[in-house]
């Protein structure tokens, strides 16, 4: 089951396509932990990012199937970890 299924989309994103994180994404996720998520597209994956238990999490999907969850203390660290596993693009 998708952990973010009951969460609300916050309207902000991060992407591996140009390695950017929208201004305000971290704050939006931290303000409502476990209640909102952002979108995180990459070339070979798609993820929902959220904040819970003092960490940022990316729920990784490949071909619409959840493949795993990667966690980090920062969105930048999360992007680096996800990129190392699923590719830089």
Secondary structure by P-SEA (a helix, b strand, c coil): ccccccbbbccccccccccccccaaaaaaaaccccbbbbbbcccccbbbbbcccccccccccccccccccccccaaaaaaaaaaccccc
